[in-house]
Amino acid sequence: MKRYDLSKIMKKAWALFTNARAKYPTFADALRKSWSMAKFEVKVAEERQTIEAETKAREAKVREENEQA
């Protein structure tokens, strides 16, 4: 189960609610958007780690091939 920073989510929702009243007329709308942003951030972080791991593996393979040549 993923853990989210609930304090950060609530603060972001409150900021959206107070600063963008036209777009988020109710606190529930702002909270919904804040949760979707938090989930998106987690998804991006996971994908970034995957890409970095693949890059390191590729660089290690190239380095190994260069040493053998």
MOBEL-V689195 format. One record per residue. RES is the residue in one letter. PHI is phi in whole degrees, -180 to 180 (NA if undefined). PSI is psi in radians with two decimals (NA if undefined). D_CENTER is the distance of its C-alpha to the mean C-alpha in Angstrom with 1 decimal. Layout:
res->{RES & RES}
phi->{PHI & PHI}
psi->{PSI & PSI}
d_center->{D_CENTER & D_CENTER}
This chain:
res->{M & K & R & Y & D & L & S & K & I & M & K & K & A & W & A & L & F & T & N & A & R & A & K & Y & P & T & F & A & D & A & L & R & K & S & W & S & M & A & K & F & E & V & K & V & A & E & E & R & Q & T & I & E & A & E & T & K & A & R & E & A & K & V & R & E & E & N & E & Q & A}
phi->{NA & -77 & -106 & -120 & -82 & -64 & -63 & -64 & -64 & -67 & -64 & -65 & -63 & -65 & -64 & -63 & -64 & -80 & -96 & -129 & -60 & -66 & -84 & -125 & -69 & -119 & -65 & -61 & -63 & -66 & -67 & -61 & -66 & -63 & -65 & -65 & -67 & -64 & -65 & -64 & -61 & -65 & -61 & -64 & -63 & -64 & -65 & -63 & -64 & -63 & -64 & -64 & -65 & -64 & -64 & -63 & -64 & -64 & -64 & -65 & -65 & -64 & -62 & -67 & -64 & -68 & -70 & -76 & -78}
psi->{2.30 & 2.55 & 2.39 & 2.63 & 1.68 & -0.61 & -0.76 & -0.70 & -0.78 & -0.71 & -0.72 & -0.71 & -0.74 & -0.70 & -0.74 & -0.75 & -0.74 & -0.56 & -0.37 & 1.00 & -0.58 & -0.67 & -0.59 & 1.44 & -0.43 & 2.72 & -0.56 & -0.71 & -0.76 & -0.69 & -0.69 & -0.77 & -0.70 & -0.73 & -0.73 & -0.64 & -0.69 & -0.75 & -0.67 & -0.73 & -0.70 & -0.76 & -0.78 & -0.72 & -0.72 & -0.76 & -0.66 & -0.74 & -0.71 & -0.79 & -0.74 & -0.69 & -0.74 & -0.70 & -0.77 & -0.72 & -0.73 & -0.75 & -0.69 & -0.69 & -0.77 & -0.75 & -0.71 & -0.72 & -0.68 & -0.60 & -0.60 & -0.45 & NA}
d_center->{15.8 & 12.3 & 12.4 & 10.7 & 11.9 & 14.4 & 15.9 & 13.0 & 12.5 & 16.3 & 16.6 & 14.2 & 16.2 & 19.4 & 18.6 & 18.0 & 21.1 & 23.3 & 22.3 & 21.9 & 24.7 & 25.7 & 22.4 & 21.7 & 25.3 & 24.5 & 22.3 & 21.4 & 20.0 & 17.9 & 16.7 & 15.9 & 13.8 & 12.0 & 11.3 & 10.1 & 7.6 & 6.4 & 6.6 & 4.9 & 1.5 & 3.6 & 5.1 & 4.2 & 4.7 & 7.5 & 8.8 & 9.0 & 11.0 & 13.1 & 14.0 & 14.9 & 17.0 & 18.7 & 19.5 & 21.0 & 23.0 & 24.3 & 25.3 & 27.1 & 28.9 & 30.0 & 31.1 & 33.1 & 34.7 & 35.8 & 37.3 & 39.3 & 40.6}
